[in-house]
Amino acid sequence: MNLIPRKFYLGDDFFDDFFEPAVKEQMKCDIYEKDGKYHIIMDVPGYDKEDINIEVDNGYLTISAETKEEENEEKKNYIRRERRYGKFSRSFYVGDIDADSIEAEFKKGTLKVCVPKAEERSTKKQIEIK
């Protein structure tokens, strides 16, 4: 394991971050627990409600968003293009929960998802010695 961040190595190239995936810049979130539920507040600026998909599968809650590049008939000579198109997703382990009890709301570029906490089941068992 390397405890020194990569940025401190000699010979680092300025353009290393240029090719980093856009996921680091997209879909940042806060998660907190309140009233027996997990609350996920996620920034998804530039997306519409219809672009966002929330799924639960095998104990994982996956939030994904996808936008497609606008196809325009007029040819443009771009000097710089920073707006990204594509698919981004984040997954969170939520355990064995009832998917119907998950609530979600999207307003002004912010997605709020409330997930009830899974009941903790004790897996501990005392073994009798014979």
C-alpha positions, -999 to 999 in steps of 0.1 A, spaced: 0 0 0 13 34 -9 5 62 16 21 90 -5 -5 106 -28 4 102 -65 6 140 -69 37 142 -48 59 120 -69 86 136 -89 80 137 -126 42 140 -124 27 153 -156 3 182 -156 -20 163 -180 -24 132 -157 -57 147 -144 -68 157 -179 -76 121 -188 -92 111 -154 -127 98 -158 -155 123 -155 -172 102 -128 -151 120 -102 -167 153 -111 -202 139 -115 -228 126 -90 -212 138 -58 -234 129 -28 -239 132 9 -253 103 29 -268 106 64 -290 85 87 -322 99 103 -354 83 116 -344 48 107 -336 57 71 -306 64 50 -308 96 31 -288 101 -1 -285 136 -15 -269 136 -49 -259 164 -73 -269 156 -109 -267 189 -126 -276 191 -163 -299 160 -162 -336 158 -164 -357 135 -142 -362 112 -172 -324 108 -176 -320 93 -141 -325 56 -133 -326 40 -98 -324 2 -94 -320 -22 -65 -304 -56 -73 -287 -81 -50 -285 -57 -21 -271 -28 -41 -288 5 -49 -275 18 -82 -282 54 -94 -273 61 -130 -278 90 -153 -274 92 -190 -274 120 -215 -269 119 -252 -251 143 -274 -274 166 -293 -272 161 -330 -273 193 -349 -274 196 -386 -253 228 -386 -216 221 -385 -198 238 -357 -161 245 -354 -156 240 -316 -127 259 -300 -133 241 -267 -158 215 -256 -162 209 -218 -198 196 -216 -198 159 -213 -222 134 -226 -224 98 -215 -235 76 -186 -225 79 -150 -235 57 -121 -229 52 -84 -237 20 -64 -243 17 -26 -247 -15 -6 -280 -13 12 -286 -49 21 -318 -69 19 -345 -43 18 -379 -39 3 -374 -20 -29 -410 -7 -28 -402 13 3 -375 34 -13 -386 70 -20 -369 94 -45 -374 130 -54 -356 152 -80 -357 190 -79 -333 216 -93 -305 192 -102 -305 175 -68 -317 139 -63 -329 129 -28 -333 91 -21 -346 77 12 -338 41 19 -351 23 49 -325 6 70 -324 -31 67 -333 -50 98 -301 -64 113 -303 -101 118 -280 -118 142 -259 -143 124 -242 -153 157 -249 -188 169 -236 -206 199 -223 -241 191 -227 -268 217 -196 -288 225 -202 -325 228 
